[in-house]
């Protein structure tokens, strides 16, 4: 399976990296920039996963390791089963 | 305009974060995991951008600030003009 997992801060959580980029872009003359939020993503390649269990498997990776559920949300995208 | 910018390491560049996650998932019992590559993304919201210049504007953000062209590539996605 090939998949992508997107992890991002929940909307109400302060994002200092995004804020810094916002200001830096402004300073560089891009005054149209209103807001920037930063997130991360992971491209995952696995061997065979039981058919129909792709999303469940990826959710397990998120719960056990990739996502801090207190402050982060995630979205998964299966590219190739 | 609303847009997303995805920034990722070029395929031949070593990705220590991805490698660490790969090993951690294995250690947690997810032995099907073959490879993990880590990247980042930015959700950008701007005021009005001249029509037709959306992609060009985002490319400028990348070139001037967000992307290190020596080791990184990027992909842009305009969500709302």
Backbone of each chain as nested JSON, in Angstrom:
{
  "chains": [
    {"id": "A", "residues": [
      {"number": 1, "name": "UNK", "atoms": {"N": [0.83, -1.2, 0.0], "CA": [0.0, 0.0, 0.0], "C": [0.867, 1.253, 0.0]}},
      {"number": 2, "name": "UNK", "atoms": {"N": [0.408, 2.245, -0.748], "CA": [1.032, 3.57, -0.653], "C": [-0.02, 4.536, -0.126]}},
      {"number": 3, "name": "UNK", "atoms": {"N": [0.376, 5.394, 0.775], "CA": [-0.598, 6.314, 1.356], "C": [0.091, 7.582, 1.834]}},
      {"number": 4, "name": "UNK", "atoms": {"N": [-0.723, 8.598, 2.011], "CA": [-0.222, 9.835, 2.622], "C": [-1.047, 10.146, 3.862]}},
      {"number": 5, "name": "UNK", "atoms": {"N": [-0.354, 10.583, 4.9], "CA": [-1.014, 10.979, 6.135], "C": [-0.686, 12.45, 6.387]}},
      {"number": 6, "name": "UNK", "atoms": {"N": [-1.716, 13.271, 6.489], "CA": [-1.516, 14.698, 6.742], "C": [-1.841, 14.976, 8.203]}},
      {"number": 7, "name": "UNK", "atoms": {"N": [-0.937, 15.629, 8.895], "CA": [-1.14, 15.946, 10.31], "C": [-1.083, 17.462, 10.484]}},
      {"number": 8, "name": "UNK", "atoms": {"N": [-2.097, 18.001, 11.127], "CA": [-2.125, 19.458, 11.281], "C": [-2.667, 19.821, 12.661]}},
      {"number": 9, "name": "UNK", "atoms": {"N": [-2.293, 21.012, 13.119], "CA": [-2.765, 21.491, 14.414], "C": [-4.269, 21.755, 14.356]}},
      {"number": 10, "name": "UNK", "atoms": {"N": [-4.969, 21.474, 15.443], "CA": [-6.385, 21.817, 15.509], "C": [-6.543, 23.329, 15.351]}},
      {"number": 11, "name": "UNK", "atoms": {"N": [-7.678, 23.749, 14.773], "CA": [-7.831, 25.173, 14.437], "C": [-7.561, 26.15, 15.594]}},
      {"number": 12, "name": "UNK", "atoms": {"N": [-7.901, 25.767, 16.807], "CA": [-7.74, 26.721, 17.915], "C": [-6.347, 26.718, 18.539]}},
      {"number": 13, "name": "UNK", "atoms": {"N": [-5.491, 25.796, 18.103], "CA": [-4.154, 25.706, 18.695], "C": [-3.228, 26.703, 18.008]}},
      {"number": 14, "name": "UNK", "atoms": {"N": [-2.48, 27.449, 18.804], "CA": [-1.545, 28.437, 18.274], "C": [-0.46, 27.748, 17.452]}},
      {"number": 15, "name": "UNK", "atoms": {"N": [-0.147, 28.33, 16.307], "CA": [0.846, 27.739, 15.406], "C": [1.997, 28.729, 15.205]}},
      {"number": 16, "name": "UNK", "atoms": {"N": [3.014, 28.67, 16.071], "CA": [4.105, 29.662, 15.999], "C": [4.868, 29.6, 14.676]}},
      {"number": 17, "name": "UNK", "atoms": {"N": [5.034, 28.397, 14.115], "CA": [5.754, 28.281, 12.838], "C": [4.992, 29.019, 11.728]}},
      {"number": 18, "name": "UNK", "atoms": {"N": [3.682, 28.775, 11.69], "CA": [2.848, 29.458, 10.697], "C": [2.905, 30.969, 10.867]}},
      {"number": 19, "name": "UNK", "atoms": {"N": [2.821, 31.426, 12.116], "CA": [2.87, 32.871, 12.398], "C": [4.191, 33.478, 11.919]}},
      {"number": 20, "name": "UNK", "atoms": {"N": [5.284, 32.756, 12.17], "CA": [6.607, 33.252, 11.772], "C": [6.68, 33.386, 10.254]}},
      {"number": 21, "name": "UNK", "atoms": {"N": [6.144, 32.416, 9.539], "CA": [6.168, 32.45, 8.075], "C": [5.296, 33.593, 7.568]}},
      {"number": 22, "name": "UNK", "atoms": {"N": [4.141, 33.749, 8.208], "CA": [3.23, 34.847, 7.865], "C": [3.963, 36.187, 7.918]}},
      {"number": 23, "name": "UNK", "atoms": {"N": [4.655, 36.405, 9.024], "CA": [5.373, 37.678, 9.187], "C": [6.527, 37.795, 8.205]}},
      {"number": 24, "name": "UNK", "atoms": {"N": [7.241, 36.693, 7.998], "CA": [8.384, 36.725, 7.084], "C": [7.928, 37.06, 5.668]}},
      {"number": 25, "name": "UNK", "atoms": {"N": [6.805, 36.478, 5.236], "CA": [6.298, 36.759, 3.888], "C": [5.905, 38.234, 3.771]}},
      {"number": 26, "name": "UNK", "atoms": {"N": [5.271, 38.742, 4.814], "CA": [4.914, 40.16, 4.846], "C": [6.15, 41.038, 4.706]}},
      {"number": 27, "name": "UNK", "atoms": {"N": [7.165, 40.718, 5.499], "CA": [8.413, 41.481, 5.474], "C": [9.056, 41.448, 4.091]}},
      {"number": 28, "name": "UNK", "atoms": {"N": [8.88, 40.336, 3.402], "CA": [9.457, 40.197, 2.057], "C": [8.64, 40.949, 0.998]}},
      {"number": 29, "name": "UNK", "atoms": {"N": [7.56, 41.577, 1.436], "CA": [6.784, 42.386, 0.492], "C": [5.486, 41.735, 0.029]}},
      {"number": 30, "name": "UNK", "atoms": {"N": [5.219, 40.535, 0.491], "CA": [3.969, 39.865, 0.103], "C": [2.879, 40.284, 1.081]}},
      {"number": 31, "name": "UNK", "atoms": {"N": [2.38, 41.472, 0.857], "CA": [1.465, 42.043, 1.849], "C": [0.054, 41.474, 1.784]}},
      {"number": 32, "name": "UNK", "atoms": {"N": [-0.233, 40.714, 0.723], "CA": [-1.56, 40.108, 0.581], "C": [-1.749, 38.905, 1.513]}},
      {"number": 33, "name": "UNK", "atoms": {"N": [-0.663, 38.411, 2.094], "CA": [-0.759, 37.213, 2.932], "C": [-1.531, 37.499, 4.214]}},
      {"number": 34, "name": "UNK", "atoms": {"N": [-2.576, 36.725, 4.452], "CA": [-3.401, 36.927, 5.65], "C": [-3.07, 35.923, 6.743]}},
      {"number": 35, "name": "UNK", "atoms": {"N": [-2.989, 34.651, 6.366], "CA": [-2.635, 33.675, 7.385], "C": [-1.938, 32.46, 6.79]}},
      {"number": 36, "name": "UNK", "atoms": {"N": [-1.06, 31.895, 7.594], "CA": [-0.353, 30.673, 7.205], "C": [-0.439, 29.705, 8.37]}},
      {"number": 37, "name": "UNK", "atoms": {"N": [-0.834, 28.465, 8.079], "CA": [-0.805, 27.412, 9.104], "C": [0.115, 26.309, 8.573]}},
      {"number": 38, "name": "UNK", "atoms": {"N": [0.972, 25.816, 9.446], "CA": [1.924, 24.793, 9.024], "C": [1.45, 23.411, 9.461]}},
      {"number": 39, "name": "UNK", "atoms": {"N": [1.723, 22.427, 8.643], "CA": [1.405, 21.044, 9.002], "C": [2.484, 20.133, 8.471]}},
      {"number": 40, "name": "UNK", "atoms": {"N": [2.328, 18.837, 8.704], "CA": [3.324, 17.91, 8.158], "C": [2.613, 16.751, 7.482]}},
      {"number": 41, "name": "UNK", "atoms": {"N": [3.311, 16.069, 6.63], "CA": [2.708, 14.879, 6.032], "C": [3.739, 13.776, 5.894]}},
      {"number": 42, "name": "UNK", "atoms": {"N": [3.234, 12.564, 5.812], "CA": [4.103, 11.396, 5.723], "C": [3.674, 10.552, 4.538]}},
      {"number": 43, "name": "UNK", "atoms": {"N": [4.627, 10.201, 3.708], "CA": [4.356, 9.273, 2.615], "C": [4.772, 7.899, 3.09]}},
      {"number": 44, "name": "UNK", "atoms": {"N": [3.808, 7.015, 3.162], "CA": [4.052, 5.701, 3.761], "C": [3.94, 4.623, 2.69]}},
      {"number": 45, "name": "UNK", "atoms": {"N": [4.884, 3.715, 2.682], "CA": [4.81, 2.574, 1.783], "C": [4.878, 1.325, 2.644]}},
      {"number": 46, "name": "UNK", "atoms": {"N": [3.937, 0.416, 2.424], "CA": [3.932, -0.81, 3.238], "C": [3.858, -2.037, 2.325]}},
      {"number": 47, "name": "UNK", "atoms": {"N": [4.111, -3.191, 2.922], "CA": [3.853, -4.44, 2.224], "C": [2.347, -4.691, 2.236]}},
      {"number": 48, "name": "UNK", "atoms": {"N": [1.956, -5.918, 2.014], "CA": [0.521, -6.217, 1.934], "C": [-0.202, -5.95, 3.247]}},
      {"number": 49, "name": "UNK", "atoms": {"N": [-1.346, -5.299, 3.098], "CA": [-2.239, -5.051, 4.232], "C": [-3.537, -5.79, 3.888]}},
      {"number": 50, "name": "UNK", "atoms": {"N": [-4.198, -6.449, 4.855], "CA": [-5.436, -7.165, 4.524], "C": [-6.412, -6.246, 3.777]}},
      {"number": 51, "name": "UNK", "atoms": {"N": [-6.991, -6.73, 2.668], "CA": [-7.887, -5.889, 1.877], "C": [-9.011, -5.312, 2.734]}},
      {"number": 52, "name": "UNK", "atoms": {"N": [-9.298, -4.042, 2.542], "CA": [-10.339, -3.377, 3.332], "C": [-9.831, -2.82, 4.658]}},
      {"number": 53, "name": "UNK", "atoms": {"N": [-8.593, -3.179, 5.027], "CA": [-8.063, -2.718, 6.325], "C": [-7.074, -1.562, 6.164]}},
      {"number": 54, "name": "UNK", "atoms": {"N": [-6.978, -1.02, 4.953], "CA": [-5.966, 0.012, 4.684], "C": [-6.136, 1.225, 5.605]}},
      {"number": 55, "name": "UNK", "atoms": {"N": [-7.346, 1.776, 5.613], "CA": [-7.569, 2.989, 6.414], "C": [-7.375, 2.723, 7.898]}},
      {"number": 56, "name": "UNK", "atoms": {"N": [-7.886, 1.564, 8.335], "CA": [-7.757, 1.202, 9.748], "C": [-6.278, 1.117, 10.147]}},
      {"number": 57, "name": "UNK", "atoms": {"N": [-5.475, 0.512, 9.279], "CA": [-4.043, 0.385, 9.561], "C": [-3.4, 1.763, 9.699]}},
      {"number": 58, "name": "UNK", "atoms": {"N": [-3.718, 2.646, 8.775], "CA": [-3.136, 3.993, 8.816], "C": [-3.584, 4.751, 10.067]}},
      {"number": 59, "name": "UNK", "atoms": {"N": [-4.848, 4.555, 10.442], "CA": [-5.341, 5.215, 11.664], "C": [-4.587, 4.724, 12.903]}},
      {"number": 60, "name": "UNK", "atoms": {"N": [-4.225, 3.451, 12.866], "CA": [-3.44, 2.906, 13.974], "C": [-2.062, 3.587, 14.057]}},
      {"number": 61, "name": "UNK", "atoms": {"N": [-1.42, 3.791, 12.894], "CA": [-0.118, 4.491, 12.887], "C": [-0.284, 5.871, 13.527]}},
      {"number": 62, "name": "UNK", "atoms": {"N": [-1.382, 6.514, 13.178], "CA": [-1.619, 7.861, 13.704], "C": [-1.813, 7.835, 15.211]}},
      {"number": 63, "name": "UNK", "atoms": {"N": [-2.685, 6.915, 15.645], "CA": [-2.996, 6.858, 17.081], "C": [-1.787, 6.48, 17.912]}},
      {"number": 64, "name": "UNK", "atoms": {"N": [-1.005, 5.518, 17.398], "CA": [0.103, 5.005, 18.196], "C": [1.36, 5.862, 18.123]}},
      {"number": 65, "name": "UNK", "atoms": {"N": [1.522, 6.62, 17.053], "CA": [2.802, 7.31, 16.909], "C": [2.737, 8.719, 16.301]}},
      {"number": 66, "name": "UNK", "atoms": {"N": [2.029, 8.859, 15.197], "CA": [2.225, 10.07, 14.39], "C": [1.472, 11.309, 14.877]}},
      {"number": 67, "name": "UNK", "atoms": {"N": [0.375, 11.091, 15.579], "CA": [-0.493, 12.223, 15.91], "C": [-0.613, 12.412, 17.422]}},
      {"number": 68, "name": "UNK", "atoms": {"N": [-0.496, 13.633, 17.848], "CA": [-0.793, 13.99, 19.233], "C": [-2.24, 14.484, 19.258]}},
      {"number": 69, "name": "UNK", "atoms": {"N": [-3.138, 13.588, 19.66], "CA": [-4.58, 13.867, 19.514], "C": [-5.066, 15.049, 20.361]}},
      {"number": 70, "name": "UNK", "atoms": {"N": [-4.26, 15.459, 21.319], "CA": [-4.659, 16.61, 22.144], "C": [-4.667, 17.889, 21.313]}},
      {"number": 71, "name": "UNK", "atoms": {"N": [-3.666, 18.036, 20.473], "CA": [-3.547, 19.292, 19.718], "C": [-3.627, 19.115, 18.201]}},
      {"number": 72, "name": "UNK", "atoms": {"N": [-3.586, 17.861, 17.733], "CA": [-3.523, 17.664, 16.273], "C": [-4.7, 16.851, 15.726]}},
      {"number": 73, "name": "UNK", "atoms": {"N": [-5.018, 17.112, 14.463], "CA": [-5.952, 16.291, 13.693], "C": [-5.183, 15.684, 12.528]}},
      {"number": 74, "name": "UNK", "atoms": {"N": [-5.813, 14.727, 11.846], "CA": [-5.132, 14.157, 10.677], "C": [-6.134, 13.762, 9.613]}},
      {"number": 75, "name": "UNK", "atoms": {"N": [-5.589, 13.566, 8.414], "CA": [-6.381, 13.142, 7.277], "C": [-5.548, 12.103, 6.549]}},
      {"number": 76, "name": "UNK", "atoms": {"N": [-6.168, 11.007, 6.121], "CA": [-5.398, 9.993, 5.412], "C": [-5.891, 9.848, 3.986]}},
      {"number": 77, "name": "UNK", "atoms": {"N": [-4.992, 9.426, 3.126], "CA": [-5.281, 9.327, 1.694], "C": [-4.574, 8.073, 1.186]}},
      {"number": 78, "name": "UNK", "atoms": {"N": [-5.341, 7.071, 0.826], "CA": [-4.74, 5.85, 0.275], "C": [-4.511, 6.071, -1.213]}},
      {"number": 79, "name": "UNK", "atoms": {"N": [-3.267, 5.947, -1.668], "CA": [-2.94, 6.223, -3.069], "C": [-2.987, 4.946, -3.9]}},
      {"number": 80, "name": "UNK", "atoms": {"N": [-2.536, 3.861, -3.291], "CA": [-2.448, 2.594, -4.035], "C": [-2.617, 1.474, -3.023]}},
      {"number": 81, "name": "UNK", "atoms": {"N": [-3.596, 0.584, -3.282], "CA": [-3.86, -0.47, -2.291], "C": [-2.873, -1.634, -2.41]}}
    ]},
    {"id": "B", "residues": [
      {"number": 1, "name": "UNK", "atoms": {"N": [-7.441, 34.321, -1.82], "CA": [-7.072, 32.993, -2.305], "C": [-6.752, 32.067, -1.123]}},
      {"number": 2, "name": "UNK", "atoms": {"N": [-7.194, 30.845, -1.275], "CA": [-6.769, 29.827, -0.315], "C": [-5.954, 28.78, -1.075]}},
      {"number": 3, "name": "UNK", "atoms": {"N": [-4.862, 28.353, -0.498], "CA": [-4.02, 27.385, -1.208], "C": [-3.238, 26.525, -0.225]}},
      {"number": 4, "name": "UNK", "atoms": {"N": [-2.748, 25.41, -0.735], "CA": [-1.851, 24.57, 0.061], "C": [-0.548, 24.403, -0.692]}},
      {"number": 5, "name": "UNK", "atoms": {"N": [0.544, 24.461, 0.041], "CA": [1.866, 24.25, -0.545], "C": [2.496, 23.056, 0.169]}},
      {"number": 6, "name": "UNK", "atoms": {"N": [2.85, 22.051, -0.6], "CA": [3.481, 20.852, -0.035], "C": [4.969, 20.901, -0.329]}},
      {"number": 7, "name": "UNK", "atoms": {"N": [5.794, 20.73, 0.699], "CA": [7.24, 20.773, 0.528], "C": [7.821, 19.436, 0.987]}},
      {"number": 8, "name": "UNK", "atoms": {"N": [8.621, 18.837, 0.137], "CA": [9.172, 17.52, 0.504], "C": [10.612, 17.413, 0.031]}},
      {"number": 9, "name": "UNK", "atoms": {"N": [11.367, 16.557, 0.665], "CA": [12.761, 16.345, 0.286], "C": [12.828, 15.669, -1.084]}},
      {"number": 10, "name": "UNK", "atoms": {"N": [13.821, 16.021, -1.884], "CA": [14.027, 15.333, -3.161], "C": [14.292, 13.853, -2.886]}},
      {"number": 11, "name": "UNK", "atoms": {"N": [13.899, 13.015, -3.832], "CA": [13.95, 11.567, -3.569], "C": [15.318, 11.043, -3.089]}},
      {"number": 12, "name": "UNK", "atoms": {"N": [16.408, 11.634, -3.581], "CA": [17.725, 11.091, -3.211], "C": [18.275, 11.649, -1.901]}},
      {"number": 13, "name": "UNK", "atoms": {"N": [17.573, 12.614, -1.32], "CA": [18.07, 13.223, -0.082], "C": [17.646, 12.374, 1.12]}},
      {"number": 14, "name": "UNK", "atoms": {"N": [18.604, 12.106, 1.993], "CA": [18.327, 11.311, 3.193], "C": [17.312, 12.02, 4.084]}},
      {"number": 15, "name": "UNK", "atoms": {"N": [16.371, 11.259, 4.593], "CA": [15.296, 11.82, 5.42], "C": [15.325, 11.17, 6.807]}},
      {"number": 16, "name": "UNK", "atoms": {"N": [16.111, 11.744, 7.715], "CA": [16.272, 11.115, 9.036], "C": [14.961, 11.014, 9.82]}},
      {"number": 17, "name": "UNK", "atoms": {"N": [14.092, 12.014, 9.682], "CA": [12.816, 11.966, 10.406], "C": [11.987, 10.771, 9.906]}},
      {"number": 18, "name": "UNK", "atoms": {"N": [11.915, 10.637, 8.594], "CA": [11.182, 9.508, 8.012], "C": [11.747, 8.169, 8.472]}},
      {"number": 19, "name": "UNK", "atoms": {"N": [13.077, 8.076, 8.469], "CA": [13.739, 6.832, 8.89], "C": [13.407, 6.508, 10.338]}},
      {"number": 20, "name": "UNK", "atoms": {"N": [13.408, 7.527, 11.181], "CA": [13.127, 7.326, 12.604], "C": [11.699, 6.803, 12.788]}},
      {"number": 21, "name": "UNK", "atoms": {"N": [10.766, 7.363, 12.023], "CA": [9.372, 6.938, 12.128], "C": [9.215, 5.508, 11.622]}},
      {"number": 22, "name": "UNK", "atoms": {"N": [9.911, 5.22, 10.527], "CA": [9.914, 3.864, 9.95], "C": [10.306, 2.844, 11.023]}},
      {"number": 23, "name": "UNK", "atoms": {"N": [11.403, 3.134, 11.706], "CA": [11.891, 2.202, 12.732], "C": [10.948, 2.14, 13.916]}},
      {"number": 24, "name": "UNK", "atoms": {"N": [10.41, 3.293, 14.301], "CA": [9.507, 3.334, 15.452], "C": [8.25, 2.512, 15.164]}},
      {"number": 25, "name": "UNK", "atoms": {"N": [7.716, 2.617, 13.946], "CA": [6.508, 1.852, 13.593], "C": [6.823, 0.355, 13.626]}},
      {"number": 26, "name": "UNK", "atoms": {"N": [7.983, 0.007, 13.111], "CA": [8.411, -1.4, 13.144], "C": [8.472, -1.913, 14.576]}},
      {"number": 27, "name": "UNK", "atoms": {"N": [9.106, -1.121, 15.425], "CA": [9.258, -1.482, 16.833], "C": [7.9, -1.65, 17.506]}},
      {"number": 28, "name": "UNK", "atoms": {"N": [6.937, -0.867, 17.065], "CA": [5.592, -0.945, 17.643], "C": [4.808, -2.151, 17.114]}},
      {"number": 29, "name": "UNK", "atoms": {"N": [5.42, -2.91, 16.214], "CA": [4.767, -4.126, 15.735], "C": [4.181, -4.012, 14.336]}},
      {"number": 30, "name": "UNK", "atoms": {"N": [4.297, -2.84, 13.726], "CA": [3.791, -2.668, 12.364], "C": [4.886, -3.092, 11.386]}},
      {"number": 31, "name": "UNK", "atoms": {"N": [5.024, -4.404, 11.236], "CA": [6.168, -4.903, 10.47], "C": [5.983, -4.779, 8.971]}},
      {"number": 32, "name": "UNK", "atoms": {"N": [4.747, -4.43, 8.537], "CA": [4.511, -4.279, 7.095], "C": [5.095, -2.978, 6.538]}},
      {"number": 33, "name": "UNK", "atoms": {"N": [5.47, -2.051, 7.433], "CA": [5.953, -0.746, 6.972], "C": [7.299, -0.882, 6.267]}},
      {"number": 34, "name": "UNK", "atoms": {"N": [7.354, -0.378, 5.021], "CA": [8.586, -0.459, 4.245], "C": [9.349, 0.861, 4.241]}},
      {"number": 35, "name": "UNK", "atoms": {"N": [8.643, 1.938, 4.01], "CA": [9.347, 3.223, 4.03], "C": [8.414, 4.36, 4.407]}},
      {"number": 36, "name": "UNK", "atoms": {"N": [8.994, 5.345, 5.052], "CA": [8.262, 6.567, 5.423], "C": [9.12, 7.764, 5.018]}},
      {"number": 37, "name": "UNK", "atoms": {"N": [8.515, 8.717, 4.326], "CA": [9.215, 9.975, 4.022], "C": [8.373, 11.101, 4.617]}},
      {"number": 38, "name": "UNK", "atoms": {"N": [9.043, 12.014, 5.278], "CA": [8.323, 13.099, 5.938], "C": [8.373, 14.367, 5.095]}},
      {"number": 39, "name": "UNK", "atoms": {"N": [7.319, 15.138, 5.115], "CA": [7.292, 16.421, 4.417], "C": [6.495, 17.415, 5.23]}},
      {"number": 40, "name": "UNK", "atoms": {"N": [6.369, 18.618, 4.724], "CA": [5.553, 19.602, 5.442], "C": [4.619, 20.293, 4.467]}},
      {"number": 41, "name": "UNK", "atoms": {"N": [3.579, 20.883, 4.994], "CA": [2.706, 21.651, 4.121], "C": [2.239, 22.917, 4.815]}},
      {"number": 42, "name": "UNK", "atoms": {"N": [1.834, 23.878, 3.995], "CA": [1.407, 25.16, 4.516], "C": [0.049, 25.512, 3.921]}},
      {"number": 43, "name": "UNK", "atoms": {"N": [-0.876, 25.866, 4.786], "CA": [-2.174, 26.357, 4.321], "C": [-2.102, 27.872, 4.322]}},
      {"number": 44, "name": "UNK", "atoms": {"N": [-2.229, 28.434, 3.142], "CA": [-2.032, 29.867, 2.993], "C": [-3.35, 30.531, 2.634]}},
      {"number": 45, "name": "UNK", "atoms": {"N": [-3.631, 31.632, 3.289], "CA": [-4.803, 32.427, 2.946], "C": [-4.322, 33.838, 2.635]}},
      {"number": 46, "name": "UNK", "atoms": {"N": [-4.755, 34.363, 1.499], "CA": [-4.31, 35.711, 1.131], "C": [-5.513, 36.573, 0.757]}},
      {"number": 47, "name": "UNK", "atoms": {"N": [-5.269, 37.856, 0.665], "CA": [-6.265, 38.765, 0.091], "C": [-6.27, 38.569, -1.415]}},
      {"number": 48, "name": "UNK", "atoms": {"N": [-6.798, 39.554, -2.134], "CA": [-6.902, 39.409, -3.583], "C": [-5.534, 39.31, -4.252]}},
      {"number": 49, "name": "UNK", "atoms": {"N": [-5.456, 38.359, -5.179], "CA": [-4.272, 38.191, -6.007], "C": [-4.761, 38.423, -7.444]}},
      {"number": 50, "name": "UNK", "atoms": {"N": [-3.984, 39.11, -8.299], "CA": [-4.465, 39.344, -9.672], "C": [-4.893, 38.026, -10.334]}},
      {"number": 51, "name": "UNK", "atoms": {"N": [-6.075, 38.024, -10.968], "CA": [-6.579, 36.79, -11.568], "C": [-5.553, 36.188, -12.527]}},
      {"number": 52, "name": "UNK", "atoms": {"N": [-5.388, 34.889, -12.435], "CA": [-4.423, 34.209, -13.298], "C": [-3.02, 34.186, -12.718]}},
      {"number": 53, "name": "UNK", "atoms": {"N": [-2.783, 34.93, -11.635], "CA": [-1.438, 35.004, -11.061], "C": [-1.311, 34.163, -9.797]}},
      {"number": 54, "name": "UNK", "atoms": {"N": [-2.336, 33.373, -9.495], "CA": [-2.347, 32.625, -8.238], "C": [-1.123, 31.706, -8.115]}},
      {"number": 55, "name": "UNK", "atoms": {"N": [-0.914, 30.877, -9.13], "CA": [0.194, 29.912, -9.042], "C": [1.543, 30.614, -8.993]}},
      {"number": 56, "name": "UNK", "atoms": {"N": [1.663, 31.65, -9.814], "CA": [2.919, 32.4, -9.85], "C": [3.232, 32.996, -8.472]}},
      {"number": 57, "name": "UNK", "atoms": {"N": [2.189, 33.552, -7.828], "CA": [2.379, 34.137, -6.494], "C": [2.868, 33.077, -5.504]}},
      {"number": 58, "name": "UNK", "atoms": {"N": [2.234, 31.917, -5.543], "CA": [2.622, 30.85, -4.61], "C": [4.053, 30.373, -4.891]}},
      {"number": 59, "name": "UNK", "atoms": {"N": [4.39, 30.29, -6.17], "CA": [5.767, 29.895, -6.516], "C": [6.788, 30.881, -5.973]}},
      {"number": 60, "name": "UNK", "atoms": {"N": [6.412, 32.148, -5.977], "CA": [7.294, 33.159, -5.413], "C": [7.512, 32.939, -3.914]}},
      {"number": 61, "name": "UNK", "atoms": {"N": [6.416, 32.613, -3.191], "CA": [6.554, 32.328, -1.747], "C": [7.556, 31.189, -1.554]}},
      {"number": 62, "name": "UNK", "atoms": {"N": [7.443, 30.187, -2.408], "CA": [8.325, 29.025, -2.291], "C": [9.767, 29.406, -2.542]}},
      {"number": 63, "name": "UNK", "atoms": {"N": [9.975, 30.108, -3.657], "CA": [11.342, 30.468, -4.034], "C": [11.987, 31.383, -3.016]}},
      {"number": 64, "name": "UNK", "atoms": {"N": [11.205, 32.341, -2.499], "CA": [11.804, 33.345, -1.618], "C": [11.92, 32.89, -0.172]}},
      {"number": 65, "name": "UNK", "atoms": {"N": [11.081, 31.936, 0.241], "CA": [11.093, 31.603, 1.67], "C": [10.895, 30.13, 2.008]}},
      {"number": 66, "name": "UNK", "atoms": {"N": [9.891, 29.515, 1.425], "CA": [9.442, 28.229, 1.974], "C": [10.281, 27.014, 1.577]}},
      {"number": 67, "name": "UNK", "atoms": {"N": [10.92, 27.1, 0.421], "CA": [11.579, 25.905, -0.118], "C": [13.084, 26.114, -0.246]}},
      {"number": 68, "name": "UNK", "atoms": {"N": [13.834, 25.132, 0.192], "CA": [15.269, 25.096, -0.071], "C": [15.473, 24.254, -1.325]}},
      {"number": 69, "name": "UNK", "atoms": {"N": [15.654, 24.944, -2.463], "CA": [15.644, 24.256, -3.765], "C": [16.78, 23.254, -3.931]}},
      {"number": 70, "name": "UNK", "atoms": {"N": [17.798, 23.347, -3.08], "CA": [18.916, 22.403, -3.191], "C": [18.467, 20.987, -2.801]}},
      {"number": 71, "name": "UNK", "atoms": {"N": [17.657, 20.914, -1.775], "CA": [17.284, 19.584, -1.287], "C": [15.78, 19.317, -1.333]}},
      {"number": 72, "name": "UNK", "atoms": {"N": [14.978, 20.341, -1.635], "CA": [13.53, 20.156, -1.56], "C": [12.813, 20.427, -2.883]}},
      {"number": 73, "name": "UNK", "atoms": {"N": [11.692, 19.772, -3.068], "CA": [10.755, 20.062, -4.157], "C": [9.442, 20.516, -3.529]}},
      {"number": 74, "name": "UNK", "atoms": {"N": [8.548, 21.032, -4.368], "CA": [7.251, 21.437, -3.82], "C": [6.141, 21.239, -4.837]}},
      {"number": 75, "name": "UNK", "atoms": {"N": [4.929, 21.241, -4.314], "CA": [3.748, 21.11, -5.142], "C": [2.734, 22.107, -4.596]}},
      {"number": 76, "name": "UNK", "atoms": {"N": [2.035, 22.813, -5.486], "CA": [1.052, 23.768, -4.99], "C": [-0.349, 23.377, -5.439]}},
      {"number": 77, "name": "UNK", "atoms": {"N": [-1.307, 23.784, -4.65], "CA": [-2.696, 23.412, -4.891], "C": [-3.547, 24.632, -4.53]}},
      {"number": 78, "name": "UNK", "atoms": {"N": [-4.153, 25.25, -5.528], "CA": [-5.04, 26.388, -5.26], "C": [-6.415, 25.831, -4.919]}},
      {"number": 79, "name": "UNK", "atoms": {"N": [-6.918, 26.174, -3.748], "CA": [-8.197, 25.624, -3.294], "C": [-9.351, 26.57, -3.649]}},
      {"number": 80, "name": "UNK", "atoms": {"N": [-9.084, 27.85, -3.545], "CA": [-10.146, 28.843, -3.763], "C": [-9.491, 30.113, -4.276]}},
      {"number": 81, "name": "UNK", "atoms": {"N": [-9.935, 30.592, -5.439], "CA": [-9.266, 31.762, -6.035], "C": [-9.721, 33.069, -5.404]}}
    ]}
  ]
}
